[in-house]
Amino acid sequence: MTNVTVPLSESLLEFVDRQVDEHKADSRAGFIRRLIAEKREHDILEAHLEALKEYKSGKTLKGNLRDYIAAK
C-alpha cells in the first residue's frame, strides 16, 4: 500500500476524528479510504447510467472496435 499525506484544516480533522470516535470508521485512514471508495463507486455508477441513457437514445456504435481504434 502507498501512503498519501493530505493536509487537513483543524475542523476537517475534528470531523474525521468524530467519525472514528463514533465507530463509523476504525481509523482516520480507514475513514478516508472508505470515502474514496464510495466516490469511485459513485463515479462508476454515474458513467453506467450515462451510457445506459445514451444507449436508450440510440447513440450506439456497431461494427468492429478495432476499426474505431484505428480511425483515431
KELOPA-524884 format. One record per atom (N, C-alpha, C): z, y negated, x negated; residue number from 1; atom name. Coordinates in nm, 4 decimals. Atoms other than C-alpha are relative to their C-alpha. Layout:
N
+----------+----------+----------+-----+----+
!       up !    north !     east !   i ! at !
+----------+----------+----------+-----+----+
!        Z !        Y !        X ! NUM ! CA !
...
+----------+----------+----------+-----+----+
END
This chain:
72
+----------+----------+----------+-----+----+
!       up !    north !     east !   i ! at !
+----------+----------+----------+-----+----+
!   0.0000 !   0.1171 !  -0.0844 !   1 !  N !
!   0.0000 !   0.0000 !   0.0000 !   1 ! CA !
!   0.0000 !  -0.1236 !  -0.0891 !   1 !  C !
!   0.0062 !   0.1258 !   0.0731 !   2 !  N !
!  -0.0708 !  -0.3547 !  -0.1164 !   2 ! CA !
!   0.0885 !  -0.1032 !   0.0678 !   2 !  C !
!  -0.0863 !   0.1047 !  -0.0539 !   3 !  N !
!   0.1722 !  -0.6414 !  -0.0742 !   3 ! CA !
!  -0.0751 !  -0.1322 !   0.0073 !   3 !  C !
!   0.0548 !   0.1337 !  -0.0179 !   4 !  N !
!   0.0755 !  -0.9855 !   0.0525 !   4 ! CA !
!   0.1183 !  -0.0934 !   0.0196 !   4 !  C !
!  -0.1067 !   0.0987 !  -0.0135 !   5 !  N !
!   0.3012 !  -1.2856 !   0.0119 !   5 ! CA !
!  -0.0490 !  -0.1122 !   0.0899 !   5 !  C !
!   0.0388 !   0.1034 !  -0.0967 !   6 !  N !
!   0.2895 !  -1.5276 !   0.3044 !   6 ! CA !
!   0.1161 !  -0.0969 !   0.0169 !   6 !  C !
!  -0.1067 !   0.0977 !  -0.0227 !   7 !  N !
!   0.4911 !  -1.8478 !   0.3091 !   7 ! CA !
!   0.0189 !  -0.0239 !   0.1500 !   7 !  C !
!  -0.0319 !   0.0247 !  -0.1407 !   8 !  N !
!   0.6660 !  -1.8980 !   0.6435 !   8 ! CA !
!   0.0962 !  -0.1174 !   0.0095 !   8 !  C !
!  -0.0966 !   0.1066 !  -0.0252 !   9 !  N !
!   0.8411 !  -2.2005 !   0.7828 !   9 ! CA !
!   0.1331 !   0.0635 !   0.0392 !   9 !  C !
!  -0.1335 !  -0.0507 !  -0.0350 !  10 !  N !
!   1.2103 !  -2.1652 !   0.8494 !  10 ! CA !
!   0.0040 !   0.0515 !   0.1438 !  10 !  C !
!  -0.0034 !  -0.0419 !  -0.1410 !  11 !  N !
!   1.1520 !  -2.1434 !   1.2251 !  11 ! CA !
!  -0.0747 !   0.1320 !   0.0199 !  11 !  C !
!   0.0713 !  -0.1275 !  -0.0125 !  12 !  N !
!   0.8952 !  -1.8640 !   1.1865 !  12 ! CA !
!   0.0817 !   0.1142 !  -0.0587 !  12 !  C !
!  -0.0841 !  -0.1023 !   0.0612 !  13 !  N !
!   1.1262 !  -1.6729 !   0.9540 !  13 ! CA !
!   0.1165 !   0.0366 !   0.0916 !  13 !  C !
!  -0.1081 !  -0.0266 !  -0.0955 !  14 !  N !
!   1.4107 !  -1.7093 !   1.2044 !  14 ! CA !
!  -0.0507 !   0.0848 !   0.1161 !  14 !  C !
!   0.0585 !  -0.0778 !  -0.1091 !  15 !  N !
!   1.1803 !  -1.5765 !   1.4767 !  15 ! CA !
!  -0.0182 !   0.1460 !  -0.0425 !  15 !  C !
!   0.0205 !  -0.1362 !   0.0499 !  16 !  N !
!   1.0850 !  -1.2735 !   1.2661 !  16 ! CA !
!   0.1339 !   0.0713 !  -0.0134 !  16 !  C !
!  -0.1324 !  -0.0611 !   0.0162 !  17 !  N !
!   1.4491 !  -1.2080 !   1.1822 !  17 ! CA !
!   0.0629 !   0.0352 !   0.1349 !  17 !  C !
!  -0.0511 !  -0.0324 !  -0.1348 !  18 !  N !
!   1.5424 !  -1.2244 !   1.5526 !  18 ! CA !
!  -0.0640 !   0.1280 !   0.0521 !  18 !  C !
!   0.0686 !  -0.1215 !  -0.0454 !  19 !  N !
!   1.2813 !  -0.9585 !   1.6249 !  19 ! CA !
!   0.0622 !   0.1233 !  -0.0644 !  19 !  C !
!  -0.0647 !  -0.1112 !   0.0711 !  20 !  N !
!   1.4407 !  -0.7357 !   1.3633 !  20 ! CA !
!   0.1415 !   0.0207 !   0.0536 !  20 !  C !
!  -0.1375 !  -0.0103 !  -0.0507 !  21 !  N !
!   1.7943 !  -0.8142 !   1.4853 !  21 ! CA !
!   0.0048 !   0.0611 !   0.1399 !  21 !  C !
!   0.0063 !  -0.0525 !  -0.1365 !  22 !  N !
!   1.6902 !  -0.7277 !   1.8420 !  22 ! CA !
!  -0.0664 !   0.1371 !   0.0054 !  22 !  C !
!   0.0575 !  -0.1343 !   0.0130 !  23 !  N !
!   1.5491 !  -0.3951 !   1.7174 !  23 ! CA !
!  -0.1413 !   0.0102 !   0.0562 !  23 !  C !
!   0.1402 !  -0.0022 !  -0.0409 !  24 !  N !
!   1.1931 !  -0.4929 !   1.8073 !  24 ! CA !
!  -0.0891 !   0.0365 !  -0.1184 !  24 !  C !
!   0.0687 !  -0.0431 !   0.1211 !  25 !  N !
!   1.0971 !  -0.4019 !   1.4510 !  25 ! CA !
!   0.1046 !   0.0525 !  -0.0971 !  25 !  C !
!  -0.0923 !  -0.0565 !   0.0984 !  26 !  N !
!   1.2513 !  -0.2043 !   1.1671 !  26 ! CA !
!   0.0284 !  -0.0972 !  -0.1140 !  26 !  C !
!  -0.0137 !   0.0929 !   0.1121 !  27 !  N !
!   1.1959 !  -0.4802 !   0.9139 !  27 ! CA !
!  -0.0942 !  -0.1180 !   0.0220 !  27 !  C !
!   0.0928 !   0.1132 !  -0.0068 !  28 !  N !
!   1.0214 !  -0.8121 !   0.8596 !  28 ! CA !
!  -0.1432 !   0.0499 !  -0.0205 !  28 !  C !
!   0.1340 !  -0.0520 !   0.0298 !  29 !  N !
!   0.7261 !  -0.6302 !   0.7066 !  29 ! CA !
!  -0.0527 !   0.0846 !   0.1157 !  29 !  C !
!   0.0414 !  -0.0835 !  -0.1126 !  30 !  N !
!   0.7188 !  -0.3814 !   0.9933 !  30 ! CA !
!  -0.0453 !  -0.0834 !   0.1186 !  30 !  C !
!   0.0379 !   0.0893 !  -0.1100 !  31 !  N !
!   0.7059 !  -0.6620 !   1.2472 !  31 ! CA !
!  -0.1363 !  -0.0626 !  -0.0252 !  31 !  C !
!   0.1267 !   0.0648 !   0.0322 !  32 !  N !
!   0.4226 !  -0.8390 !   1.0695 !  32 ! CA !
!  -0.1141 !   0.1015 !  -0.0002 !  32 !  C !
!   0.1031 !  -0.1055 !  -0.0058 !  33 !  N !
!   0.2295 !  -0.5110 !   1.0229 !  33 ! CA !
!  -0.0386 !   0.0299 !   0.1442 !  33 !  C !
!   0.0284 !  -0.0281 !  -0.1412 !  34 !  N !
!   0.2634 !  -0.4457 !   1.3961 !  34 ! CA !
!  -0.0844 !  -0.1105 !   0.0616 !  34 !  C !
!   0.0782 !   0.1117 !  -0.0540 !  35 !  N !
!   0.1326 !  -0.7934 !   1.4830 !  35 ! CA !
!  -0.1450 !   0.0059 !  -0.0478 !  35 !  C !
!   0.1362 !  -0.0088 !   0.0531 !  36 !  N !
!  -0.1677 !  -0.7478 !   1.2545 !  36 ! CA !
!  -0.0754 !   0.1152 !   0.0660 !  36 !  C !
!   0.0639 !  -0.1151 !  -0.0647 !  37 !  N !
!  -0.2420 !  -0.4036 !   1.4015 !  37 ! CA !
!  -0.0356 !  -0.0323 !   0.1451 !  37 !  C !
!   0.0286 !   0.0379 !  -0.1384 !  38 !  N !
!  -0.2174 !  -0.5428 !   1.7559 !  38 ! CA !
!  -0.1182 !  -0.0961 !   0.0072 !  38 !  C !
!   0.1117 !   0.0946 !   0.0040 !  39 !  N !
!  -0.4555 !  -0.8268 !   1.6660 !  39 ! CA !
!  -0.1312 !   0.0745 !  -0.0260 !  39 !  C !
!   0.1196 !  -0.0793 !   0.0297 !  40 !  N !
!  -0.7038 !  -0.5783 !   1.5172 !  40 ! CA !
!  -0.0444 !   0.0783 !   0.1238 !  40 !  C !
!   0.0335 !  -0.0744 !  -0.1219 !  41 !  N !
!  -0.6870 !  -0.3613 !   1.8307 !  41 ! CA !
!  -0.0573 !  -0.0929 !   0.1068 !  41 !  C !
!   0.0491 !   0.0979 !  -0.0969 !  42 !  N !
!  -0.7367 !  -0.6716 !   2.0477 !  42 ! CA !
!  -0.1439 !  -0.0390 !  -0.0320 !  42 !  C !
!   0.1356 !   0.0382 !   0.0404 !  43 !  N !
!  -1.0452 !  -0.7744 !   1.8479 !  43 ! CA !
!  -0.0994 !   0.1124 !   0.0255 !  43 !  C !
!   0.0873 !  -0.1148 !  -0.0252 !  44 !  N !
!  -1.1907 !  -0.4232 !   1.8720 !  44 ! CA !
!  -0.0286 !   0.0110 !   0.1490 !  44 !  C !
!   0.0180 !  -0.0072 !  -0.1450 !  45 !  N !
!  -1.1350 !  -0.4206 !   2.2481 !  45 ! CA !
!  -0.0928 !  -0.1106 !   0.0483 !  45 !  C !
!   0.0875 !   0.1111 !  -0.0399 !  46 !  N !
!  -1.2968 !  -0.7639 !   2.2863 !  46 ! CA !
!  -0.1450 !   0.0266 !  -0.0392 !  46 !  C !
!   0.1364 !  -0.0321 !   0.0441 !  47 !  N !
!  -1.6010 !  -0.6511 !   2.0835 !  47 ! CA !
!  -0.0611 !   0.1063 !   0.0904 !  47 !  C !
!   0.0480 !  -0.1050 !  -0.0900 !  48 !  N !
!  -1.6296 !  -0.3411 !   2.3014 !  48 ! CA !
!  -0.0366 !  -0.0578 !   0.1360 !  48 !  C !
!   0.0267 !   0.0598 !  -0.1311 !  49 !  N !
!  -1.6065 !  -0.5425 !   2.6224 !  49 ! CA !
!  -0.1241 !  -0.0889 !  -0.0038 !  49 !  C !
!   0.1189 !   0.0840 !   0.0156 !  50 !  N !
!  -1.8688 !  -0.7888 !   2.4946 !  50 ! CA !
!  -0.1261 !   0.0864 !  -0.0071 !  50 !  C !
!   0.1148 !  -0.0907 !   0.0089 !  51 !  N !
!  -2.1019 !  -0.5018 !   2.4041 !  51 ! CA !
!  -0.0310 !   0.0621 !   0.1362 !  51 !  C !
!   0.0189 !  -0.0563 !  -0.1337 !  52 !  N !
!  -2.0488 !  -0.3479 !   2.7470 !  52 ! CA !
!  -0.0648 !  -0.1019 !   0.0928 !  52 !  C !
!   0.0573 !   0.1075 !  -0.0806 !  53 !  N !
!  -2.1267 !  -0.6813 !   2.9124 !  53 ! CA !
!  -0.1484 !  -0.0186 !  -0.0336 !  53 !  C !
!   0.1396 !   0.0144 !   0.0411 !  54 !  N !
!  -2.4470 !  -0.7150 !   2.7094 !  54 ! CA !
!  -0.0835 !   0.1192 !   0.0460 !  54 !  C !
!   0.0707 !  -0.1201 !  -0.0458 !  55 !  N !
!  -2.5453 !  -0.3575 !   2.7924 !  55 ! CA !
!  -0.0307 !  -0.0092 !   0.1487 !  55 !  C !
!   0.0193 !   0.0095 !  -0.1446 !  56 !  N !
!  -2.4947 !  -0.4166 !   3.1633 !  56 ! CA !
!  -0.0998 !  -0.1091 !   0.0373 !  56 !  C !
!   0.0956 !   0.1068 !  -0.0293 !  57 !  N !
!  -2.7036 !  -0.7333 !   3.1435 !  57 ! CA !
!  -0.1394 !   0.0322 !  -0.0548 !  57 !  C !
!   0.1314 !  -0.0435 !   0.0455 !  58 !  N !
!  -2.9901 !  -0.5389 !   2.9878 !  58 ! CA !
!  -0.0319 !  -0.0308 !  -0.1448 !  58 !  C !
!   0.0241 !   0.0316 !   0.1410 !  59 !  N !
!  -2.9502 !  -0.6505 !   2.6280 !  59 ! CA !
!   0.0237 !   0.1250 !  -0.0849 !  59 !  C !
!  -0.0115 !  -0.1222 !   0.0788 !  60 !  N !
!  -3.0115 !  -0.3151 !   2.4646 !  60 ! CA !
!  -0.1203 !   0.0118 !  -0.0923 !  60 !  C !
!   0.1078 !  -0.0270 !   0.0940 !  61 !  N !
!  -3.2219 !  -0.2020 !   2.1729 !  61 ! CA !
!  -0.0433 !   0.1448 !   0.0174 !  61 !  C !
!   0.0517 !  -0.1364 !  -0.0091 !  62 !  N !
!  -3.4462 !   0.1009 !   2.1903 !  62 ! CA !
!  -0.0853 !   0.0249 !  -0.1229 !  62 !  C !
!   0.0796 !  -0.0345 !   0.1160 !  63 !  N !
!  -3.6045 !   0.2784 !   1.9005 !  63 ! CA !
!   0.0867 !   0.0518 !  -0.1126 !  63 !  C !
!  -0.0648 !  -0.0545 !   0.1176 !  64 !  N !
!  -3.5088 !   0.3769 !   1.5517 !  64 ! CA !
!   0.0806 !  -0.1092 !  -0.0702 !  64 !  C !
!  -0.0871 !   0.0971 !   0.0663 !  65 !  N !
!  -3.2151 !   0.1976 !   1.3926 !  65 ! CA !
!  -0.0510 !  -0.0355 !  -0.1391 !  65 !  C !
!   0.0544 !   0.0271 !   0.1335 !  66 !  N !
!  -3.3778 !   0.2321 !   1.0508 !  66 ! CA !
!  -0.1088 !  -0.1071 !   0.0050 !  66 !  C !
!   0.1047 !   0.1015 !  -0.0149 !  67 !  N !
!  -3.6709 !   0.0227 !   1.1762 !  67 ! CA !
!   0.0616 !  -0.1401 !   0.0156 !  67 !  C !
!  -0.0671 !   0.1285 !  -0.0186 !  68 !  N !
!  -3.4329 !  -0.2579 !   1.2846 !  68 ! CA !
!   0.0603 !  -0.0478 !  -0.1326 !  68 !  C !
!  -0.0605 !   0.0359 !   0.1281 !  69 !  N !
!  -3.2551 !  -0.2487 !   0.9494 !  69 ! CA !
!  -0.1085 !  -0.0442 !  -0.0981 !  69 !  C !
!   0.1092 !   0.0313 !   0.0926 !  70 !  N !
!  -3.5833 !  -0.2526 !   0.7546 !  70 ! CA !
!  -0.0622 !  -0.1358 !   0.0318 !  70 !  C !
!   0.0593 !   0.1270 !  -0.0410 !  71 !  N !
!  -3.7022 !  -0.5566 !   0.9525 !  71 ! CA !
!   0.0805 !  -0.1193 !  -0.0486 !  71 !  C !
!  -0.0857 !   0.1114 !   0.0436 !  72 !  N !
!  -3.4115 !  -0.7655 !   0.8240 !  72 ! CA !
!  -0.0229 !  -0.0351 !  -0.1400 !  72 !  C !
+----------+----------+----------+-----+----+
END
